[in-house]
Amino acid sequence: MQDKLILMIPGPTPVPETVLLAMSRHPIGHRSAEFQAIVKRTSAQLKWLHQTEGDVLAITGSGTAAMEAGIINVLSRGDKVLCGDNGKFGERWVKVARAYGLEVEVIRADWGQPLDPEAFRQALEADSGKEIRAVIVTHSETSTGVINDLETISRHAHAHGQALVVADCVTSLGACPVPVKAWGLDVVGSGSQKGYMMPPGLAFVAMSERAWEAHKRSDLPKFYLDLGKYRKSAAADSNPFTPPVTLYYALEAALEMMQKEGLEAIFERHARLQRATQAAMRAIGLPLYAAEGHGSPAITAVAPEGLDAEVLRKKVKERYDILLAGGQDHLKGKVFRIGHLGFVCDRDVLTAVAAIEATLQELGAARQPVGSGLAAAARELAA
Ligand SMILES: Cc1ncc(COP(=O)(O)O)c(C=O)c1O
């Protein structure tokens, strides 16, 4: 049915009508006073979202642009970095760092398991020569639905003294607390198509004072993604290059909605949706993929043993116009992922759970009476 699609993927996420309508205005000149006022307002809103007084810069691009900018703005040729890898996006960090010739020591965990902060502590303590220049971590590992303990890992990096904390918060920002200042995060990357409730196209990088100090020394090649240029322009409420004006309209509207809801309420909503989704899957008899107690508030990965996850996912799309995410790489067919990130409410989770149960019945694969998942989700949502 036309226009009935419900996105339950971890990005792009649903966009509220208020945000869509904001984008329907004519683009204005990006050097105009009117646009400068938007940049000024959104800069302040971005700091609020990141819980920092430091710079949060917007660049045109997707989340990976923020990751790449994070690396090239604070590191130098041949620098050693400690990189967490417990999924697709941890793997991507390793690839970006290697692409720039950095010496990468990888701290691995199996997919579905969280990174062990203790492994970071040991590697950092063993680095008596203080060669490690950055600890690089994905906060919410979208491929597996695991949340990593960024706060503790950051504490270990600060105890080391030299290592910056560079974090991918693409699917954690706007879903759970990412207090950039309180956790001492130096570089934090995110993207508009996630917790921001916007279409894809804007990436964000928060930079601490330590990160700017490192920027002065950094000699990795950069031009378009040189954040120094963005900082200079931001001081004049402007951009170094033509920004996506329409997306700035969206940013302003979306951040205003977030401010009205309030940070605590946003985090509580995501936690509630996560609990309801998890309870529903358990009640249906579908195992969760992420290790117990380490699930991401943005996404729940489900491993329906004995059933092709792609068959289920495709059927849910075909019959109910609800898009779930599939498994990535070796998890294709083994896992499906339910996004509950951004502009998602209780009703969306109930709808998705009901559609999954109905589909299981249609496939002859229901392990529990249909309605068990819905009842479990409803109980959590009422708690
Ligand atoms: C954890 C994480 N990091 C980074 C990205 C960046 O990807 P993209 O460049 O497609 O926005 C994503 C997108 O899904 C993500 O989930």
The ligand as an SDF file (V2000), in Angstrom:
LIG
                    3D

 16 16  0  0  0  0  0  0  0  0999 V2000
   27.7280    2.4020   14.3460 C   0  0  0  0  0  0  0  0  0  0  0  0
   27.7500    3.0490   13.0070 C   0  0  0  0  0  0  0  0  0  0  0  0
   28.8540    3.6930   12.6300 N   0  0  0  0  0  0  0  0  0  0  0  0
   28.9390    4.3120   11.4720 C   0  0  0  0  0  0  0  0  0  0  0  0
   27.9000    4.3160   10.5720 C   0  0  0  0  0  0  0  0  0  0  0  0
   28.0770    5.1340    9.3640 C   0  0  0  0  0  0  0  0  0  0  0  0
   27.5580    4.7150    8.2500 O   0  0  0  0  0  0  0  0  0  0  0  0
   27.1220    5.7150    7.0980 P   0  0  0  0  0  0  0  0  0  0  0  0
   28.3580    6.3330    6.5600 O   0  0  0  0  0  0  0  0  0  0  0  0
   26.4470    4.8060    6.1590 O   0  0  0  0  0  0  0  0  0  0  0  0
   26.2040    6.7680    7.6930 O   0  0  0  0  0  0  0  0  0  0  0  0
   26.7270    3.6020   10.8800 C   0  0  0  0  0  0  0  0  0  0  0  0
   25.6000    3.4710    9.9490 C   0  0  0  0  0  0  0  0  0  0  0  0
   24.7540    2.6310   10.0530 O   0  0  0  0  0  0  0  0  0  0  0  0
   26.6560    2.9790   12.1410 C   0  0  0  0  0  0  0  0  0  0  0  0
   25.5460    2.3230   12.5170 O   0  0  0  0  0  0  0  0  0  0  0  0
  1  2  1  0
  2  3  1  0
  2 15  2  0
  3  4  2  0
  4  5  1  0
  5  6  1  0
  5 12  2  0
  6  7  1  0
  7  8  1  0
  8  9  2  0
  8 10  1  0
  8 11  1  0
 12 13  1  0
 12 15  1  0
 13 14  2  0
 15 16  1  0
M  END
$$$$
